[in-house]
Amino acid sequence: MQKSLRRKTDALLWQILPTTKNGDVDLDGNVAIGDVRVVLRSICQKIELNEMQELAADVEKDDKVDIKDLRKILRYVCGKIDSL
């Protein structure tokens, strides 16, 4: 999917499912250590994220889920940063 088209699609999905938020990869309504675990397992190719999880995990908004996203979510969970 082209980047601009994906961004439009992502924006529509966020409007449809407003309870999903950045960093809430396990989709339980909270950003916590469980979300870090899910992203780590995804990066290590132990699990595959569904589309909603990918949207929540891509906190860097660069259309990929990688170590930069993991680090930012971990820093948020540990209280090192205030927002994602």
Secondary structure, DSSP 8 states (H G I E B T S, - for coil): --HHHHHHHHHHHHHH-TT--TT-TT-SSS-SHHHHHHHHHHHTTSS---HHHHHHH-TT-SSS--HHHHHHHHHHHTTSSS--
